[in-house]
Amino acid sequence: MADILHRIGIKAPVSRVYAALTTVDGLAGWWTEEVRGDPRVGGTIEFRFRTTSGELLGGMDMEVRELSENKAVRWRCVGGPEEWVGTDITFELSEQDNQTIVLFGHRNWREAVEATYHCSMKWATFLLSLREYVETGTGKPSPRDLKIDNWN
């Protein structure tokens, strides 16, 4: 099994970061503009990624497994690329030195494949988008995200 792990500090109250991770509008502000679904525990959130011209690149469906207010968010991927299905996405939040620290994990990949490398880098860019969104009100969600290679 392989995990993608990142740590980022955001200069904002933990409640604002938590809202960006647990509401449809918040998620659309930093990950992908095309989000719909039920962000409550037991609900499913659908994320779709498109090119700037509207062509569908792909998507994934996340079942919300845990919401611990201002502390943790956990999703299970239940639809999307084969490599993603069955993986868990976790956000652990804490406050340190006037920042919200986010410990991010994309866990339980069956094996480290080329897609894992790509996703690790993309998650890093999207976590920077999360920080920008929470700190300034404007992130870089897909399709306006930072392009890193020939897969996006």
C-alpha positions in Angstrom: 0.0 0.0 0.0 1.1 3.6 -0.7 0.0 6.9 0.8 0.3 10.5 -0.4 1.0 12.8 2.5 1.3 16.6 2.7 1.4 19.3 5.4 0.4 22.9 4.8 -0.1 25.9 7.1 -3.0 28.3 6.4 -3.2 31.8 8.0 -6.9 31.6 8.9 -9.1 30.3 11.7 -9.6 26.5 11.6 -13.4 27.1 11.2 -12.8 28.7 7.8 -10.5 25.9 6.6 -13.1 23.3 7.8 -15.9 25.1 5.9 -13.7 25.0 2.7 -13.5 21.2 3.2 -17.1 20.4 4.1 -19.3 22.5 1.9 -20.1 22.3 -1.8 -19.3 26.0 -2.3 -16.1 25.7 -0.3 -14.8 22.6 -2.3 -15.7 24.4 -5.6 -13.5 27.3 -4.5 -10.3 25.3 -4.4 -10.5 21.8 -5.9 -12.8 21.8 -8.9 -15.6 24.1 -9.9 -17.9 21.2 -10.7 -19.0 19.8 -7.4 -22.4 18.5 -6.3 -23.8 16.1 -3.8 -24.4 15.7 -0.1 -21.4 16.7 2.1 -22.9 15.2 5.3 -21.6 12.0 6.8 -23.0 9.1 4.7 -23.5 11.4 1.7 -21.7 11.3 -1.6 -19.9 14.2 -3.2 -19.3 14.1 -7.0 -16.3 15.9 -8.4 -15.8 16.4 -12.1 -12.7 17.8 -13.9 -12.9 19.5 -17.3 -10.6 21.3 -19.6 -11.0 25.1 -20.0 -13.0 24.3 -23.1 -15.4 22.0 -21.2 -14.1 18.6 -22.2 -14.5 16.1 -19.4 -11.1 14.8 -18.1 -12.6 12.6 -15.4 -14.1 12.6 -12.0 -14.5 10.9 -8.7 -17.2 10.3 -6.2 -16.4 10.5 -2.5 -18.5 9.0 0.3 -18.2 11.2 3.4 -17.0 8.9 6.2 -16.1 11.3 9.0 -16.7 15.0 9.9 -15.2 16.0 13.2 -15.9 19.8 13.4 -12.7 21.8 13.0 -10.6 18.7 13.5 -11.0 16.1 10.7 -12.6 15.2 7.4 -12.4 11.7 5.8 -13.8 10.5 2.5 -13.7 7.1 0.8 -13.5 7.1 -3.0 -16.4 5.0 -4.3 -16.3 6.0 -8.0 -13.6 7.2 -10.4 -10.3 6.0 -11.7 -9.6 2.3 -10.8 -6.5 3.4 -8.8 -8.6 5.7 -6.6 -11.6 3.5 -5.8 -11.2 2.3 -2.2 -8.7 4.9 -1.2 -9.3 7.3 1.6 -8.7 11.1 1.6 -8.1 12.6 5.0 -7.7 16.1 6.3 -6.5 16.5 9.9 -6.7 20.1 11.3 -5.0 21.8 14.2 -4.1 25.3 15.2 -0.4 26.2 15.7 1.3 29.6 15.9 -1.7 31.5 14.4 -2.1 29.1 11.6 -4.3 26.2 10.8 -2.1 23.2 10.0 -3.6 20.7 7.5 -2.2 17.2 7.5 -3.5 15.7 4.3 -3.5 12.1 3.3 -4.6 10.2 0.2 -4.2 6.7 1.7 -4.4 3.1 0.8 -3.4 3.1 -2.8 -3.0 -0.6 -3.7 0.5 0.2 -5.2 2.5 3.2 -6.2 1.9 3.6 -10.0 2.5 6.5 -12.3 -0.9 7.9 -11.4 0.2 8.1 -7.8 3.1 10.3 -8.7 0.9 12.6 -10.7 -1.7 12.8 -8.0 0.8 13.5 -5.3 2.0 16.6 -7.3 -1.6 17.6 -8.1 -2.7 17.3 -4.5 0.2 19.6 -3.6 -1.0 22.2 -6.1 -4.6 21.9 -4.9 -3.5 22.3 -1.2 -1.9 25.6 -2.3 -5.2 26.5 -3.9 -7.0 25.7 -0.7 -4.6 28.0 1.2 -5.1 30.8 -1.4 -8.9 30.3 -1.3 -9.1 30.4 2.5 -6.7 33.3 2.9 -7.8 35.5 0.0 -11.2 34.2 -1.1 -10.0 33.1 -4.5 -8.4 29.7 -5.2 -7.3 28.0 -8.4 -9.8 25.1 -8.8 -10.0 23.0 -11.9 -10.1 24.0 -14.7 -8.1 27.1 -13.7 -5.6 24.9 -11.7 -1.9 24.8 -12.2 -1.1 22.3 -15.0 1.8 20.1 -14.2 2.1 17.6 -17.0 0.5 16.1 -20.1 -2.4 14.5 -18.1 -4.1 17.8 -17.4 
